[in-house]
Amino acid sequence: MAIDPVCGMEVDEEEAEFTTEYKGKTYYFCNPGCKTLFEGDE
């Protein structure tokens, strides 16, 4: 399980709908809002 870097929830990497890559690392998100917030902070 991965940890959503925005809200801290556990996310199953194999079933995650929302992901992004940043500096060569894949980040997993529980919902599109967390992904959007993360990408805004890049």
mmCIF entry with sequence, helices, sheets and N, C-alpha, C, O atoms, coordinates in Angstrom:
data_MODEL
# 
_entry.id   MODEL 
# 
_entity.id                         1 
_entity.type                       polymer 
_entity.pdbx_number_of_molecules   1 
# 
_entity_poly.entity_id                      1 
_entity_poly.type                           'polypeptide(L)' 
_entity_poly.nstd_linkage                   no 
_entity_poly.nstd_monomer                   no 
_entity_poly.pdbx_seq_one_letter_code       MAIDPVCGMEVDEEEAEFTTEYKGKTYYFCNPGCKTLFEGDE 
_entity_poly.pdbx_seq_one_letter_code_can   MAIDPVCGMEVDEEEAEFTTEYKGKTYYFCNPGCKTLFEGDE 
_entity_poly.pdbx_strand_id                 A 
# 
loop_
_entity_poly_seq.entity_id 
_entity_poly_seq.num 
_entity_poly_seq.mon_id 
_entity_poly_seq.hetero 
1 1  MET n 
1 2  ALA n 
1 3  ILE n 
1 4  ASP n 
1 5  PRO n 
1 6  VAL n 
1 7  CYS n 
1 8  GLY n 
1 9  MET n 
1 10 GLU n 
1 11 VAL n 
1 12 ASP n 
1 13 GLU n 
1 14 GLU n 
1 15 GLU n 
1 16 ALA n 
1 17 GLU n 
1 18 PHE n 
1 19 THR n 
1 20 THR n 
1 21 GLU n 
1 22 TYR n 
1 23 LYS n 
1 24 GLY n 
1 25 LYS n 
1 26 THR n 
1 27 TYR n 
1 28 TYR n 
1 29 PHE n 
1 30 CYS n 
1 31 ASN n 
1 32 PRO n 
1 33 GLY n 
1 34 CYS n 
1 35 LYS n 
1 36 THR n 
1 37 LEU n 
1 38 PHE n 
1 39 GLU n 
1 40 GLY n 
1 41 ASP n 
1 42 GLU n 
# 
_struct_asym.id          A 
_struct_asym.entity_id   1 
# 
_struct_conf.conf_type_id            HELX_P 
_struct_conf.id                      HELX_P1 
_struct_conf.pdbx_PDB_helix_id       AA1 
_struct_conf.beg_label_comp_id       PRO 
_struct_conf.beg_label_asym_id       A 
_struct_conf.beg_label_seq_id        32 
_struct_conf.pdbx_beg_PDB_ins_code   ? 
_struct_conf.end_label_comp_id       ASP 
_struct_conf.end_label_asym_id       A 
_struct_conf.end_label_seq_id        41 
_struct_conf.pdbx_end_PDB_ins_code   ? 
_struct_conf.beg_auth_comp_id        PRO 
_struct_conf.beg_auth_asym_id        A 
_struct_conf.beg_auth_seq_id         32 
_struct_conf.end_auth_comp_id        ASP 
_struct_conf.end_auth_asym_id        A 
_struct_conf.end_auth_seq_id         41 
_struct_conf.pdbx_PDB_helix_class    1 
_struct_conf.details                 ? 
_struct_conf.pdbx_PDB_helix_length   10 
# 
_struct_conf_type.id          HELX_P 
_struct_conf_type.criteria    ? 
_struct_conf_type.reference   ? 
# 
loop_
_struct_sheet.id 
_struct_sheet.type 
_struct_sheet.number_strands 
_struct_sheet.details 
AA1 ? 2 ? 
AA2 ? 2 ? 
# 
loop_
_struct_sheet_order.sheet_id 
_struct_sheet_order.range_id_1 
_struct_sheet_order.range_id_2 
_struct_sheet_order.offset 
_struct_sheet_order.sense 
AA1 1 2 ? anti-parallel 
AA2 1 2 ? anti-parallel 
# 
loop_
_struct_sheet_range.sheet_id 
_struct_sheet_range.id 
_struct_sheet_range.beg_label_comp_id 
_struct_sheet_range.beg_label_asym_id 
_struct_sheet_range.beg_label_seq_id 
_struct_sheet_range.pdbx_beg_PDB_ins_code 
_struct_sheet_range.end_label_comp_id 
_struct_sheet_range.end_label_asym_id 
_struct_sheet_range.end_label_seq_id 
_struct_sheet_range.pdbx_end_PDB_ins_code 
_struct_sheet_range.beg_auth_comp_id 
_struct_sheet_range.beg_auth_asym_id 
_struct_sheet_range.beg_auth_seq_id 
_struct_sheet_range.end_auth_comp_id 
_struct_sheet_range.end_auth_asym_id 
_struct_sheet_range.end_auth_seq_id 
AA1 1 ALA A 2  ? ILE A 3  ? ALA A 2  ILE A 3  
AA1 2 GLU A 10 ? VAL A 11 ? GLU A 10 VAL A 11 
AA2 1 PHE A 18 ? TYR A 22 ? PHE A 18 TYR A 22 
AA2 2 LYS A 25 ? PHE A 29 ? LYS A 25 PHE A 29 
# 
loop_
_atom_site.group_PDB 
_atom_site.id 
_atom_site.type_symbol 
_atom_site.label_atom_id 
_atom_site.label_alt_id 
_atom_site.label_comp_id 
_atom_site.label_asym_id 
_atom_site.label_entity_id 
_atom_site.label_seq_id 
_atom_site.pdbx_PDB_ins_code 
_atom_site.Cartn_x 
_atom_site.Cartn_y 
_atom_site.Cartn_z 
_atom_site.occupancy 
_atom_site.B_iso_or_equiv 
_atom_site.pdbx_formal_charge 
_atom_site.auth_seq_id 
_atom_site.auth_comp_id 
_atom_site.auth_asym_id 
_atom_site.auth_atom_id 
_atom_site.pdbx_PDB_model_num 
ATOM 1   N N  . MET A 1 1  ? 0.838  -1.195 0.000   1.00 0.00 ? 1  MET A N  1 
ATOM 2   C CA . MET A 1 1  ? 0.000  0.000  0.000   1.00 0.00 ? 1  MET A CA 1 
ATOM 3   C C  . MET A 1 1  ? 0.878  1.251  0.000   1.00 0.00 ? 1  MET A C  1 
ATOM 4   O O  . MET A 1 1  ? 1.919  1.313  0.654   1.00 0.00 ? 1  MET A O  1 
ATOM 5   N N  . ALA A 1 2  ? 0.426  2.221  -0.742  1.00 0.00 ? 2  ALA A N  1 
ATOM 6   C CA . ALA A 1 2  ? 1.107  3.520  -0.771  1.00 0.00 ? 2  ALA A CA 1 
ATOM 7   C C  . ALA A 1 2  ? 0.327  4.491  0.110   1.00 0.00 ? 2  ALA A C  1 
ATOM 8   O O  . ALA A 1 2  ? -0.836 4.252  0.435   1.00 0.00 ? 2  ALA A O  1 
ATOM 9   N N  . ILE A 1 3  ? 0.964  5.564  0.483   1.00 0.00 ? 3  ILE A N  1 
ATOM 10  C CA . ILE A 1 3  ? 0.314  6.601  1.286   1.00 0.00 ? 3  ILE A CA 1 
ATOM 11  C C  . ILE A 1 3  ? 0.095  7.830  0.407   1.00 0.00 ? 3  ILE A C  1 
ATOM 12  O O  . ILE A 1 3  ? 1.030  8.341  -0.209  1.00 0.00 ? 3  ILE A O  1 
ATOM 13  N N  . ASP A 1 4  ? -1.144 8.293  0.359   1.00 0.00 ? 4  ASP A N  1 
ATOM 14  C CA . ASP A 1 4  ? -1.464 9.522  -0.365  1.00 0.00 ? 4  ASP A CA 1 
ATOM 15  C C  . ASP A 1 4  ? -0.685 10.656 0.311   1.00 0.00 ? 4  ASP A C  1 
ATOM 16  O O  . ASP A 1 4  ? -0.880 10.910 1.500   1.00 0.00 ? 4  ASP A O  1 
ATOM 17  N N  . PRO A 1 5  ? 0.201  11.346 -0.437  1.00 0.00 ? 5  PRO A N  1 
ATOM 18  C CA . PRO A 1 5  ? 1.038  12.379 0.185   1.00 0.00 ? 5  PRO A CA 1 
ATOM 19  C C  . PRO A 1 5  ? 0.268  13.627 0.628   1.00 0.00 ? 5  PRO A C  1 
ATOM 20  O O  . PRO A 1 5  ? 0.811  14.459 1.356   1.00 0.00 ? 5  PRO A O  1 
ATOM 21  N N  . VAL A 1 6  ? -0.977 13.763 0.201   1.00 0.00 ? 6  VAL A N  1 
ATOM 22  C CA . VAL A 1 6  ? -1.764 14.942 0.566   1.00 0.00 ? 6  VAL A CA 1 
ATOM 23  C C  . VAL A 1 6  ? -2.554 14.693 1.843   1.00 0.00 ? 6  VAL A C  1 
ATOM 24  O O  . VAL A 1 6  ? -2.470 15.480 2.786   1.00 0.00 ? 6  VAL A O  1 
ATOM 25  N N  . CYS A 1 7  ? -3.331 13.590 1.883   1.00 0.00 ? 7  CYS A N  1 
ATOM 26  C CA . CYS A 1 7  ? -4.219 13.368 3.028   1.00 0.00 ? 7  CYS A CA 1 
ATOM 27  C C  . CYS A 1 7  ? -3.757 12.248 3.961   1.00 0.00 ? 7  CYS A C  1 
ATOM 28  O O  . CYS A 1 7  ? -4.275 12.117 5.070   1.00 0.00 ? 7  CYS A O  1 
ATOM 29  N N  . GLY A 1 8  ? -2.788 11.440 3.523   1.00 0.00 ? 8  GLY A N  1 
ATOM 30  C CA . GLY A 1 8  ? -2.258 10.389 4.382   1.00 0.00 ? 8  GLY A CA 1 
ATOM 31  C C  . GLY A 1 8  ? -3.011 9.065  4.326   1.00 0.00 ? 8  GLY A C  1 
ATOM 32  O O  . GLY A 1 8  ? -2.670 8.136  5.058   1.00 0.00 ? 8  GLY A O  1 
ATOM 33  N N  . MET A 1 9  ? -4.028 8.960  3.473   1.00 0.00 ? 9  MET A N  1 
ATOM 34  C CA . MET A 1 9  ? -4.777 7.706  3.359   1.00 0.00 ? 9  MET A CA 1 
ATOM 35  C C  . MET A 1 9  ? -3.939 6.649  2.649   1.00 0.00 ? 9  MET A C  1 
ATOM 36  O O  . MET A 1 9  ? -3.068 6.968  1.840   1.00 0.00 ? 9  MET A O  1 
ATOM 37  N N  . GLU A 1 10 ? -4.218 5.380  2.966   1.00 0.00 ? 10 GLU A N  1 
ATOM 38  C CA . GLU A 1 10 ? -3.564 4.286  2.263   1.00 0.00 ? 10 GLU A CA 1 
ATOM 39  C C  . GLU A 1 10 ? -4.235 4.090  0.909   1.00 0.00 ? 10 GLU A C  1 
ATOM 40  O O  . GLU A 1 10 ? -5.459 4.161  0.799   1.00 0.00 ? 10 GLU A O  1 
ATOM 41  N N  . VAL A 1 11 ? -3.428 3.844  -0.119  1.00 0.00 ? 11 VAL A N  1 
ATOM 42  C CA . VAL A 1 11 ? -3.934 3.650  -1.478  1.00 0.00 ? 11 VAL A CA 1 
ATOM 43  C C  . VAL A 1 11 ? -3.288 2.385  -2.038  1.00 0.00 ? 11 VAL A C  1 
ATOM 44  O O  . VAL A 1 11 ? -2.070 2.222  -1.965  1.00 0.00 ? 11 VAL A O  1 
ATOM 45  N N  . ASP A 1 12 ? -4.099 1.495  -2.594  1.00 0.00 ? 12 ASP A N  1 
ATOM 46  C CA . ASP A 1 12 ? -3.596 0.276  -3.229  1.00 0.00 ? 12 ASP A CA 1 
ATOM 47  C C  . ASP A 1 12 ? -2.993 0.656  -4.576  1.00 0.00 ? 12 ASP A C  1 
ATOM 48  O O  . ASP A 1 12 ? -3.703 1.132  -5.462  1.00 0.00 ? 12 ASP A O  1 
ATOM 49  N N  . GLU A 1 13 ? -1.678 0.448  -4.737  1.00 0.00 ? 13 GLU A N  1 
ATOM 50  C CA . GLU A 1 13 ? -1.002 0.844  -5.972  1.00 0.00 ? 13 GLU A CA 1 
ATOM 51  C C  . GLU A 1 13 ? -1.598 0.163  -7.201  1.00 0.00 ? 13 GLU A C  1 
ATOM 52  O O  . GLU A 1 13 ? -1.650 0.767  -8.272  1.00 0.00 ? 13 GLU A O  1 
ATOM 53  N N  . GLU A 1 14 ? -2.045 -1.072 -7.067  1.00 0.00 ? 14 GLU A N  1 
ATOM 54  C CA . GLU A 1 14 ? -2.553 -1.826 -8.209  1.00 0.00 ? 14 GLU A CA 1 
ATOM 55  C C  . GLU A 1 14 ? -3.937 -1.363 -8.650  1.00 0.00 ? 14 GLU A C  1 
ATOM 56  O O  . GLU A 1 14 ? -4.326 -1.598 -9.794  1.00 0.00 ? 14 GLU A O  1 
ATOM 57  N N  . GLU A 1 15 ? -4.687 -0.709 -7.761  1.00 0.00 ? 15 GLU A N  1 
ATOM 58  C CA . GLU A 1 15 ? -6.042 -0.287 -8.096  1.00 0.00 ? 15 GLU A CA 1 
ATOM 59  C C  . GLU A 1 15 ? -6.219 1.235  -8.104  1.00 0.00 ? 15 GLU A C  1 
ATOM 60  O O  . GLU A 1 15 ? -7.327 1.732  -8.309  1.00 0.00 ? 15 GLU A O  1 
ATOM 61  N N  . ALA A 1 16 ? -5.140 1.962  -7.885  1.00 0.00 ? 16 ALA A N  1 
ATOM 62  C CA . ALA A 1 16 ? -5.230 3.416  -7.811  1.00 0.00 ? 16 ALA A CA 1 
ATOM 63  C C  . ALA A 1 16 ? -5.624 4.010  -9.163  1.00 0.00 ? 16 ALA A C  1 
ATOM 64  O O  . ALA A 1 16 ? -5.005 3.715  -10.185 1.00 0.00 ? 16 ALA A O  1 
ATOM 65  N N  . GLU A 1 17 ? -6.652 4.842  -9.154  1.00 0.00 ? 17 GLU A N  1 
ATOM 66  C CA . GLU A 1 17 ? -7.091 5.525  -10.379 1.00 0.00 ? 17 GLU A CA 1 
ATOM 67  C C  . GLU A 1 17 ? -6.284 6.791  -10.626 1.00 0.00 ? 17 GLU A C  1 
ATOM 68  O O  . GLU A 1 17 ? -6.127 7.225  -11.768 1.00 0.00 ? 17 GLU A O  1 
ATOM 69  N N  . PHE A 1 18 ? -5.774 7.380  -9.553  1.00 0.00 ? 18 PHE A N  1 
ATOM 70  C CA . PHE A 1 18 ? -5.144 8.696  -9.655  1.00 0.00 ? 18 PHE A CA 1 
ATOM 71  C C  . PHE A 1 18 ? -3.674 8.599  -9.265  1.00 0.00 ? 18 PHE A C  1 
ATOM 72  O O  . PHE A 1 18 ? -3.340 8.343  -8.108  1.00 0.00 ? 18 PHE A O  1 
ATOM 73  N N  . THR A 1 19 ? -2.802 8.808  -10.247 1.00 0.00 ? 19 THR A N  1 
ATOM 74  C CA . THR A 1 19 ? -1.365 8.756  -10.009 1.00 0.00 ? 19 THR A CA 1 
ATOM 75  C C  . THR A 1 19 ? -0.697 9.899  -10.756 1.00 0.00 ? 19 THR A C  1 
ATOM 76  O O  . THR A 1 19 ? -1.262 10.468 -11.690 1.00 0.00 ? 19 THR A O  1 
ATOM 77  N N  . THR A 1 20 ? 0.500  10.217 -10.330 1.00 0.00 ? 20 THR A N  1 
ATOM 78  C CA . THR A 1 20 ? 1.330  11.173 -11.061 1.00 0.00 ? 20 THR A CA 1 
ATOM 79  C C  . THR A 1 20 ? 2.784  10.821 -10.794 1.00 0.00 ? 20 THR A C  1 
ATOM 80  O O  . THR A 1 20 ? 3.111  10.217 -9.772  1.00 0.00 ? 20 THR A O  1 
ATOM 81  N N  . GLU A 1 21 ? 3.650  11.204 -11.719 1.00 0.00 ? 21 GLU A N  1 
ATOM 82  C CA . GLU A 1 21 ? 5.078  11.017 -11.529 1.00 0.00 ? 21 GLU A CA 1 
ATOM 83  C C  . GLU A 1 21 ? 5.720  12.361 -11.277 1.00 0.00 ? 21 GLU A C  1 
ATOM 84  O O  . GLU A 1 21 ? 5.398  13.359 -11.922 1.00 0.00 ? 21 GLU A O  1 
ATOM 85  N N  . TYR A 1 22 ? 6.637  12.364 -10.323 1.00 0.00 ? 22 TYR A N  1 
ATOM 86  C CA . TYR A 1 22 ? 7.349  13.594 -9.995  1.00 0.00 ? 22 TYR A CA 1 
ATOM 87  C C  . TYR A 1 22 ? 8.776  13.220 -9.640  1.00 0.00 ? 22 TYR A C  1 
ATOM 88  O O  . TYR A 1 22 ? 9.010  12.436 -8.720  1.00 0.00 ? 22 TYR A O  1 
ATOM 89  N N  . LYS A 1 23 ? 9.724  13.777 -10.364 1.00 0.00 ? 23 LYS A N  1 
ATOM 90  C CA . LYS A 1 23 ? 11.152 13.509 -10.151 1.00 0.00 ? 23 LYS A CA 1 
ATOM 91  C C  . LYS A 1 23 ? 11.443 12.013 -10.140 1.00 0.00 ? 23 LYS A C  1 
ATOM 92  O O  . LYS A 1 23 ? 12.210 11.531 -9.307  1.00 0.00 ? 23 LYS A O  1 
ATOM 93  N N  . GLY A 1 24 ? 10.826 11.278 -11.069 1.00 0.00 ? 24 GLY A N  1 
ATOM 94  C CA . GLY A 1 24 ? 11.104 9.862  -11.225 1.00 0.00 ? 24 GLY A CA 1 
ATOM 95  C C  . GLY A 1 24 ? 10.394 8.931  -10.254 1.00 0.00 ? 24 GLY A C  1 
ATOM 96  O O  . GLY A 1 24 ? 10.634 7.723  -10.276 1.00 0.00 ? 24 GLY A O  1 
ATOM 97  N N  . LYS A 1 25 ? 9.534  9.461  -9.411  1.00 0.00 ? 25 LYS A N  1 
ATOM 98  C CA . LYS A 1 25 ? 8.803  8.636  -8.448  1.00 0.00 ? 25 LYS A CA 1 
ATOM 99  C C  . LYS A 1 25 ? 7.305  8.736  -8.737  1.00 0.00 ? 25 LYS A C  1 
ATOM 100 O O  . LYS A 1 25 ? 6.798  9.806  -9.074  1.00 0.00 ? 25 LYS A O  1 
ATOM 101 N N  . THR A 1 26 ? 6.605  7.607  -8.600  1.00 0.00 ? 26 THR A N  1 
ATOM 102 C CA . THR A 1 26 ? 5.155  7.600  -8.797  1.00 0.00 ? 26 THR A CA 1 
ATOM 103 C C  . THR A 1 26 ? 4.466  7.829  -7.458  1.00 0.00 ? 26 THR A C  1 
ATOM 104 O O  . THR A 1 26 ? 4.791  7.197  -6.453  1.00 0.00 ? 26 THR A O  1 
ATOM 105 N N  . TYR A 1 27 ? 3.515  8.739  -7.470  1.00 0.00 ? 27 TYR A N  1 
ATOM 106 C CA . TYR A 1 27 ? 2.707  9.029  -6.281  1.00 0.00 ? 27 TYR A CA 1 
ATOM 107 C C  . TYR A 1 27 ? 1.277  8.591  -6.549  1.00 0.00 ? 27 TYR A C  1 
ATOM 108 O O  . TYR A 1 27 ? 0.773  8.722  -7.665  1.00 0.00 ? 27 TYR A O  1 
ATOM 109 N N  . TYR A 1 28 ? 0.633  8.071  -5.519  1.00 0.00 ? 28 TYR A N  1 
ATOM 110 C CA . TYR A 1 28 ? -0.725 7.527  -5.629  1.00 0.00 ? 28 TYR A CA 1 
ATOM 111 C C  . TYR A 1 28 ? -1.665 8.354  -4.766  1.00 0.00 ? 28 TYR A C  1 
ATOM 112 O O  . TYR A 1 28 ? -1.313 8.768  -3.661  1.00 0.00 ? 28 TYR A O  1 
ATOM 113 N N  . PHE A 1 29 ? -2.884 8.594  -5.292  1.00 0.00 ? 29 PHE A N  1 
ATOM 114 C CA . PHE A 1 29 ? -3.849 9.454  -4.602  1.00 0.00 ? 29 PHE A CA 1 
ATOM 115 C C  . PHE A 1 29 ? -5.182 8.747  -4.451  1.00 0.00 ? 29 PHE A C  1 
ATOM 116 O O  . PHE A 1 29 ? -5.554 7.922  -5.286  1.00 0.00 ? 29 PHE A O  1 
ATOM 117 N N  . CYS A 1 30 ? -5.898 9.071  -3.385  1.00 0.00 ? 30 CYS A N  1 
ATOM 118 C CA . CYS A 1 30 ? -7.189 8.431  -3.110  1.00 0.00 ? 30 CYS A CA 1 
ATOM 119 C C  . CYS A 1 30 ? -8.318 9.052  -3.932  1.00 0.00 ? 30 CYS A C  1 
ATOM 120 O O  . CYS A 1 30 ? -9.351 8.415  -4.143  1.00 0.00 ? 30 CYS A O  1 
ATOM 121 N N  . ASN A 1 31 ? -8.130 10.290 -4.396  1.00 0.00 ? 31 ASN A N  1 
ATOM 122 C CA . ASN A 1 31 ? -9.174 10.947 -5.187  1.00 0.00 ? 31 ASN A CA 1 
ATOM 123 C C  . ASN A 1 31 ? -8.542 12.037 -6.059  1.00 0.00 ? 31 ASN A C  1 
ATOM 124 O O  . ASN A 1 31 ? -7.391 12.415 -5.842  1.00 0.00 ? 31 ASN A O  1 
ATOM 125 N N  . PRO A 1 32 ? -9.291 12.539 -7.044  1.00 0.00 ? 32 PRO A N  1 
ATOM 126 C CA . PRO A 1 32 ? -8.710 13.540 -7.952  1.00 0.00 ? 32 PRO A CA 1 
ATOM 127 C C  . PRO A 1 32 ? -8.376 14.861 -7.267  1.00 0.00 ? 32 PRO A C  1 
ATOM 128 O O  . PRO A 1 32 ? -7.491 15.583 -7.726  1.00 0.00 ? 32 PRO A O  1 
ATOM 129 N N  . GLY A 1 33 ? -9.064 15.188 -6.181  1.00 0.00 ? 33 GLY A N  1 
ATOM 130 C CA . GLY A 1 33 ? -8.781 16.429 -5.465  1.00 0.00 ? 33 GLY A CA 1 
ATOM 131 C C  . GLY A 1 33 ? -7.392 16.424 -4.864  1.00 0.00 ? 33 GLY A C  1 
ATOM 132 O O  . GLY A 1 33 ? -6.681 17.427 -4.924  1.00 0.00 ? 33 GLY A O  1 
ATOM 133 N N  . CYS A 1 34 ? -7.001 15.291 -4.281  1.00 0.00 ? 34 CYS A N  1 
ATOM 134 C CA . CYS A 1 34 ? -5.648 15.189 -3.692  1.00 0.00 ? 34 CYS A CA 1 
ATOM 135 C C  . CYS A 1 34 ? -4.592 15.281 -4.786  1.00 0.00 ? 34 CYS A C  1 
ATOM 136 O O  . CYS A 1 34 ? -3.555 15.918 -4.604  1.00 0.00 ? 34 CYS A O  1 
ATOM 137 N N  . LYS A 1 35 ? -4.860 14.639 -5.929  1.00 0.00 ? 35 LYS A N  1 
ATOM 138 C CA . LYS A 1 35 ? -3.901 14.712 -7.040  1.00 0.00 ? 35 LYS A CA 1 
ATOM 139 C C  . LYS A 1 35 ? -3.744 16.153 -7.515  1.00 0.00 ? 35 LYS A C  1 
ATOM 140 O O  . LYS A 1 35 ? -2.626 16.610 -7.754  1.00 0.00 ? 35 LYS A O  1 
ATOM 141 N N  . THR A 1 36 ? -4.845 16.862 -7.652  1.00 0.00 ? 36 THR A N  1 
ATOM 142 C CA . THR A 1 36 ? -4.813 18.248 -8.102  1.00 0.00 ? 36 THR A CA 1 
ATOM 143 C C  . THR A 1 36 ? -4.040 19.124 -7.122  1.00 0.00 ? 36 THR A C  1 
ATOM 144 O O  . THR A 1 36 ? -3.235 19.956 -7.539  1.00 0.00 ? 36 THR A O  1 
ATOM 145 N N  . LEU A 1 37 ? -4.277 18.946 -5.827  1.00 0.00 ? 37 LEU A N  1 
ATOM 146 C CA . LEU A 1 37 ? -3.551 19.723 -4.823  1.00 0.00 ? 37 LEU A CA 1 
ATOM 147 C C  . LEU A 1 37 ? -2.047 19.447 -4.900  1.00 0.00 ? 37 LEU A C  1 
ATOM 148 O O  . LEU A 1 37 ? -1.240 20.374 -4.837  1.00 0.00 ? 37 LEU A O  1 
ATOM 149 N N  . PHE A 1 38 ? -1.676 18.177 -5.035  1.00 0.00 ? 38 PHE A N  1 
ATOM 150 C CA . PHE A 1 38 ? -0.271 17.805 -5.124  1.00 0.00 ? 38 PHE A CA 1 
ATOM 151 C C  . PHE A 1 38 ? 0.372  18.427 -6.358  1.00 0.00 ? 38 PHE A C  1 
ATOM 152 O O  . PHE A 1 38 ? 1.453  19.008 -6.267  1.00 0.00 ? 38 PHE A O  1 
ATOM 153 N N  . GLU A 1 39 ? -0.275 18.312 -7.491  1.00 0.00 ? 39 GLU A N  1 
ATOM 154 C CA . GLU A 1 39 ? 0.279  18.840 -8.730  1.00 0.00 ? 39 GLU A CA 1 
ATOM 155 C C  . GLU A 1 39 ? 0.380  20.358 -8.698  1.00 0.00 ? 39 GLU A C  1 
ATOM 156 O O  . GLU A 1 39 ? 1.242  20.934 -9.361  1.00 0.00 ? 39 GLU A O  1 
ATOM 157 N N  . GLY A 1 40 ? -0.481 21.007 -7.945  1.00 0.00 ? 40 GLY A N  1 
ATOM 158 C CA . GLY A 1 40 ? -0.395 22.456 -7.802  1.00 0.00 ? 40 GLY A CA 1 
ATOM 159 C C  . GLY A 1 40 ? 0.778  22.903 -6.979  1.00 0.00 ? 40 GLY A C  1 
ATOM 160 O O  . GLY A 1 40 ? 1.231  24.041 -7.101  1.00 0.00 ? 40 GLY A O  1 
ATOM 161 N N  . ASP A 1 41 ? 1.291  21.998 -6.116  1.00 0.00 ? 41 ASP A N  1 
ATOM 162 C CA . ASP A 1 41 ? 2.432  22.316 -5.258  1.00 0.00 ? 41 ASP A CA 1 
ATOM 163 C C  . ASP A 1 41 ? 3.770  22.003 -5.904  1.00 0.00 ? 41 ASP A C  1 
ATOM 164 O O  . ASP A 1 41 ? 4.815  22.352 -5.353  1.00 0.00 ? 41 ASP A O  1 
ATOM 165 N N  . GLU A 1 42 ? 3.761  21.354 -7.057  1.00 0.00 ? 42 GLU A N  1 
ATOM 166 C CA . GLU A 1 42 ? 5.019  20.963 -7.719  1.00 0.00 ? 42 GLU A CA 1 
ATOM 167 C C  . GLU A 1 42 ? 5.836  22.176 -8.107  1.00 0.00 ? 42 GLU A C  1 
ATOM 168 O O  . GLU A 1 42 ? 6.921  22.036 -8.671  1.00 0.00 ? 42 GLU A O  1 
# 
